[in-house]
């Protein structure tokens, strides 16, 4: 049954910075004779009084009609009735009311039939995501009892859980994310279906699983999600290592802004050296992301010995990206797993703070300087220039004149070898 609520329940929607642009898009569609509603997460979050990043729009207009009404559009999924409208540089997803026709690949519909708002609501995943808001009559439209579940704090599929999960297996994991994000309980039948169908998550691409897991890592509270992933038997379909409760607690304590790649490594840091290639493959990480993991693991591996290194070697280590996040990770990691090594952490942190502005040096010497000094090009050139940079990092060589004097002094060591 459709329910309507007063405008005060969606007050926070008007506070969304994108609301004026979304309302203008809606007005353009409305003036052209089309039914137009705000849909999904923005309505849910507004009723709960939570901020929402985006405002999605659903309409009776077809993709062709949408494109004809707006000067800047991108056909991100025109075959499924989805057009991206660009307004003042901001993208808005505008989707035609539709009814999906089968999901043979367990991901996207085989085809769609353009329909009405009720059919569009009934095709969605969870009741709390199936709500609409009419920006002109200022009412919430509910065809799926989503408001009732919002009040109860329940994540429930629209219709039979098995049907919704068969359509898109990623919903098995999305249910857990929404449960944790909203601090809601997963309804009993929905929970049973997740457990029963957990093995089918492997049918989903690793990229989609990665994106969903990284969204979970960005939640304010990650611990409930991790525990639910274990409880629903989804863990072995996602992670190539065993679940460790102590690592769950560590991950939950990490600041929200820590990179999701680092949070992934935080779940298996003890075996990071062995697991990084597998993580990179399983989660389809880019070369940059893989380098980040290697850099963090470098510090985890050498944490205890780092203070024994010469200063230049330590400063070279601080060049590893992203060093500020690495040090934030180490700060909590030491507290959790090496509580007796606070002095080591203090040394690393203080050394970084003292020298952070001196990590990039101009390079006082080059290969031509060695040739001008009478040395013939050889493998020793790299060794000499490396040591020159070490001394520059440590402050022993501050000017080019000092560097050239140093080169004159050490030249004799190489005369017989070069």
C-alpha positions in Angstrom: 0.0 0.0 0.0 1.2 3.5 -0.8 1.8 5.7 2.2 2.4 9.4 2.3 4.2 11.4 5.0 4.6 15.0 5.8 7.3 17.2 4.4 9.0 17.5 7.8 10.2 13.8 7.5 12.3 14.7 4.5 13.6 18.1 5.8 17.3 17.0 5.5 16.8 16.3 1.7 16.4 20.0 1.2 19.7 20.6 3.0 21.5 18.5 0.4 23.8 20.9 -1.5 22.7 19.2 -4.8 19.0 19.6 -4.1 18.5 22.9 -6.0 20.1 21.3 -9.2 18.1 18.1 -8.7 14.9 20.1 -8.3 15.7 22.1 -11.5 16.2 18.8 -13.4 12.9 17.5 -12.0 11.1 20.8 -13.0 12.4 20.5 -16.6 11.0 16.9 -16.8 7.8 17.9 -15.1 7.2 20.9 -17.4 7.6 18.6 -20.4 4.7 16.5 -19.1 6.6 13.7 -17.3 6.2 12.1 -13.9 9.4 12.7 -11.9 10.4 11.5 -8.4 13.6 11.4 -6.3 14.5 7.8 -5.6 16.2 5.3 -3.3 19.0 6.1 -0.9 18.5 9.9 -0.8 14.9 9.4 0.4 15.9 6.8 2.9 18.7 8.9 4.4 16.5 12.0 4.5 13.8 10.2 6.4 16.4 9.0 8.9 17.9 12.5 9.1 21.2 11.3 7.6 23.2 13.2 5.0 23.1 11.9 1.5 25.8 12.4 -1.2 23.7 12.0 -4.3 20.1 12.5 -5.4 18.9 9.9 -8.0 15.9 10.8 -10.2 13.3 8.4 -11.6 10.9 9.5 -14.3 8.3 8.3 -16.8 10.4 10.0 -19.6 12.3 7.6 -21.9 16.1 7.8 -22.3 15.6 9.6 -25.7 13.2 12.1 -24.1 15.6 12.8 -21.3 18.5 13.4 -23.7 16.4 15.7 -25.8 15.6 17.9 -22.8 19.1 18.5 -21.5 22.2 19.8 -23.3 24.7 17.7 -21.4 24.0 14.0 -20.9 25.9 10.7 -20.9 24.2 7.4 -21.8 25.7 5.4 -19.0 23.1 2.7 -19.3 20.5 3.8 -21.9 19.6 0.1 -22.6 18.4 -0.1 -19.0 16.8 3.4 -19.1 19.6 5.2 -17.3 21.0 8.6 -18.4 23.5 10.8 -16.6 22.4 14.4 -16.7 25.2 16.9 -16.1 24.2 20.1 -14.3 26.7 22.7 -13.3 29.4 20.1 -13.5 27.6 17.7 -11.2 26.3 14.3 -12.5 22.7 13.2 -11.7 21.4 9.7 -12.6 18.1 10.0 -14.2 16.4 6.6 -14.8 13.2 5.7 -16.6 10.6 3.8 -14.5 11.2 0.2 -15.5 10.4 -3.5 -14.9 13.4 -5.8 -15.3 13.2 -9.0 -17.4 15.3 -11.8 -16.0 18.9 -11.9 -14.7 20.6 -14.8 -16.4 24.1 -13.5 -15.5 23.1 -12.8 -11.9 24.2 -9.2 -12.3 22.1 -7.1 -14.7 18.7 -7.6 -16.3 18.5 -9.3 -19.7 16.1 -6.6 -20.8 13.8 -4.0 -19.4 10.2 -2.9 -20.0 9.5 0.8 -19.3 6.7 0.9 -16.8 5.3 3.0 -13.9 6.7 4.0 -10.5 5.1 1.1 -8.6 6.7 -1.5 -10.9 10.0 0.4 -10.6 9.8 0.3 -6.8 9.0 -3.5 -6.8 12.2 -4.3 -8.9 14.6 -2.7 -6.3 16.6 -4.6 -3.7 15.5 -3.7 -0.2 12.4 -2.1 1.1 14.3 0.8 2.7 15.8 1.6 -0.8 12.4 1.4 -2.6 11.0 4.8 -1.5 10.2 7.7 -3.7 9.9 11.4 -2.9 7.7 13.8 -5.1 9.5 17.1 -5.0 6.4 19.0 -6.1 3.7 17.5 -3.9 6.4 17.1 -1.2 5.3 13.6 -0.2 7.1 10.3 0.3 5.6 7.5 -1.8 6.0 4.0 -0.4 4.8 0.9 -2.4 7.0 -1.6 -0.5 6.5 -0.8 3.3 9.9 0.7 3.4 8.9 3.3 6.0 7.7 0.6 8.3 11.1 -1.2 8.1 12.9 2.1 8.6 11.0 2.6 11.8 11.7 -1.0 12.9 15.4 -0.8 11.9 15.2 -3.8 9.5 16.9 -4.7 6.2 14.4 -6.7 4.2 14.3 -7.6 0.5 11.4 -6.5 -1.6 9.5 -9.8 -2.3 11.2 -13.2 -1.8 14.8 -12.9 -0.8 15.8 -15.7 -3.1 14.4 -13.9 -6.1 16.1 -10.6 -5.3 19.5 -12.3 -4.7 19.1 -14.4 -7.8 18.8 -11.2 -9.8 22.0 -9.8 -8.5 24.3 -11.9 -6.3 26.1 -8.8 -5.0 23.0 -8.0 -3.0 24.1 -10.7 -0.6 26.9 -8.4 0.4 25.0 -5.1 0.0 22.5 -6.3 2.6 25.4 -6.6 5.1 26.7 -3.1 4.2 23.3 -1.5 4.6 22.8 -3.3 7.9 26.1 -1.9 9.2 25.7 1.5 7.7 22.3 2.1 9.2 22.8 0.0 12.3 19.8 -2.1 11.2 19.0 -5.8 11.7 18.8 -8.1 8.7 15.3 -9.6 8.7 15.2 -13.4 9.4 14.1 -14.7 6.0 16.6 -12.4 4.3 19.4 -13.6 6.6 18.6 -17.2 6.0 18.7 -16.6 2.2 22.1 -15.0 2.5 23.5 -18.0 4.3 21.9 -20.4 2.0 23.1 -18.6 -1.2 26.5 -17.5 0.1 28.4 -19.7 -2.3 26.8 -17.9 -5.3 28.7 -14.7 -4.5 31.6 -16.2 -6.4 29.6 -15.6 -9.6 30.2 -11.9 -9.2 33.2 -10.2 -10.7 36.1 -9.5 -8.3 35.9 -5.8 -9.2 32.3 -5.5 -7.9 33.2 -7.4 -4.8 36.2 -5.2 -4.2 34.2 -2.0 -4.6 31.5 -3.3 -2.1 34.2 -4.3 0.4 35.9 -0.9 0.1 32.6 0.8 0.7 32.3 -1.3 3.9 35.8 -0.2 4.9 34.7 3.4 4.6 31.8 3.0 7.0 32.0 4.6 10.4 31.6 1.1 12.0 33.2 -1.7 10.1 33.2 -4.4 12.8 29.5 -5.3 12.5 30.0 -5.9 8.7 33.0 -8.1 9.2 31.2 -10.2 11.8 28.2 -10.6 9.6 30.4 -11.6 6.6 31.7 -14.5 8.8 28.2 -15.3 10.2 26.7 -15.6 6.7 29.5 -17.8 5.4 30.5 -15.1 2.8 34.0 -14.7 4.2 35.8 -17.5 2.2 34.1 -16.3 -1.0 35.7 -12.8 -0.5 39.0 -13.1 1.4 41.9 -15.5 0.7 42.8 -15.7 4.4 41.2 -16.7 7.7 39.2 -14.3 9.8 41.0 -13.2 12.9 39.0 -11.4 15.6 42.0 -9.5 16.9 42.5 -8.0 13.4 38.8 -7.1 13.3 39.2 -5.0 16.4 42.3 -3.4 14.9 40.6 -2.6 11.7 37.6 -1.1 13.5 39.9 1.2 15.4 41.6 2.6 12.4 40.5 6.1 11.3 37.8 6.2 8.7 40.1 8.1 6.3 42.7 5.3 6.1 43.0 3.9 2.6 40.8 0.8 2.1 43.8 -1.0 0.7 45.5 -0.5 4.1 42.5 -1.8 5.9 42.5 -4.9 3.7 46.1 -5.5 4.6 45.2 -4.9 8.3 43.1 -8.0 8.2 46.1 -10.2 7.3 49.2 -8.1 8.2 51.0 -11.1 9.8 51.2 -12.8 6.4 51.3 -9.7 4.2 54.5 -10.6 2.3 53.1 -13.9 1.2 49.5 -12.6 0.6 50.1 -9.3 -1.3 50.3 -10.9 -4.7 47.1 -12.9 -4.0 45.3 -9.8 -2.7 46.4 -7.8 -5.7 44.9 -10.5 -8.0 41.8 -11.3 -6.0 40.8 -7.6 -5.6 42.0 -6.5 -9.0 44.3 -3.8 -7.5 46.1 -1.4 -9.7 49.8 -1.0 -9.8 49.6 2.0 -7.7 47.4 0.2 -5.1 49.8 -2.7 -5.1 52.7 -0.3 -4.5 50.9 1.1 -1.5 50.6 -2.3 0.0 54.3 -3.1 -0.6 55.2 0.2 1.0 53.1 -0.4 4.1 54.4 -3.9 4.4 58.0 -2.6 4.1 57.5 -0.7 7.4 55.7 -3.6 9.1 58.6 -5.9 8.1 61.4 -3.5 9.1 59.7 -1.8 12.1 62.1 -3.1 14.7 65.3 -2.7 12.8 64.5 0.7 11.2 66.1 2.7 14.1 69.4 0.9 13.6 69.8 2.1 10.0 71.8 5.1 8.9 69.8 8.3 8.7 69.8 8.4 4.9 68.3 4.9 4.6 65.5 5.9 7.0 64.8 9.1 5.1 64.7 7.1 1.8 62.1 4.9 3.5 60.0 8.0 4.3 59.7 8.7 0.6 57.4 5.7 0.2 53.8 6.8 -0.5 51.5 7.5 1.2 53.8 8.1 4.1 51.4 10.0 6.3 48.8 7.2 6.1 51.5 4.6 6.7 52.6 6.4 9.9 49.0 6.7 11.1 48.5 2.9 10.5 51.8 2.2 12.4 50.7 4.3 15.3 47.7 2.1 16.0 49.3 -1.1 14.9 52.1 -0.7 17.5 49.5 -0.1 20.2 47.6 -3.2 19.3 50.3 -5.7 18.5 53.6 -4.4 19.9 52.6 -2.5 23.1 56.1 -2.7 24.5 57.7 -1.0 21.5 56.4 2.6 22.0 60.0 4.0 22.0 60.5 2.5 18.5 57.4 4.2 17.2 58.4 7.5 18.9 61.8 7.3 17.2 60.2 6.8 13.7 57.6 9.5 14.2 60.1 12.1 15.6 62.6 11.3 12.9 60.0 11.9 10.2 58.8 15.2 11.8 62.3 16.4 12.1 63.3 15.6 8.5 60.0 15.6 6.6 60.9 18.8 4.7 64.3 17.4 3.7 63.3 14.2 2.0 63.7 15.7 -1.5 67.2 16.9 -2.2 68.4 18.7 -5.4 71.2 16.3 -6.2 74.4 18.2 -6.0 76.3 15.8 -8.3 75.6 14.1 -11.7 77.4 11.7 -14.0 79.0 14.5 -15.9 80.7 15.8 -12.8 82.4 12.4 -12.4 83.5 12.4 -16.1 84.8 16.0 -15.7 86.8 14.7 -12.7 88.6 12.3 -15.0 86.6 9.1 -14.1 85.5 6.8 -16.9 81.8 5.7 -16.9 81.4 2.4 -15.1 79.1 0.6 -12.6 80.8 2.6 -9.8 79.0 5.8 -11.0 75.8 4.6 -9.5 77.5 3.8 -6.2 79.2 7.2 -6.0 76.1 9.2 -6.8 74.1 7.1 -4.4 76.5 7.9 -1.6 76.6 11.5 -2.5 72.8 11.7 -2.1 73.1 9.9 1.2 75.4 12.6 2.5 73.2 15.2 1.1 70.2 13.7 2.9 72.2 13.6 6.2 73.3 17.2 5.8 77.0 16.4 5.3 77.0 17.9 1.9 75.1 21.2 1.6 76.5 23.0 -1.4 77.8 22.0 -4.8 81.3 23.2 -3.8 81.2 20.8 -0.8 80.1 18.0 -3.0 82.9 18.5 -5.5 85.5 18.6 -2.7 84.1 15.3 -1.4 84.3 13.9 -4.9 88.0 14.9 -5.1 88.7 13.3 -1.8 87.2 9.9 -2.7 88.4 9.8 -6.3 91.6 8.0 -5.4 89.5 5.0 -4.2 88.3 4.4 -7.7 91.3 5.4 -9.8 92.6 1.9 -10.0 89.2 0.4 -10.6 87.7 2.7 -13.2 
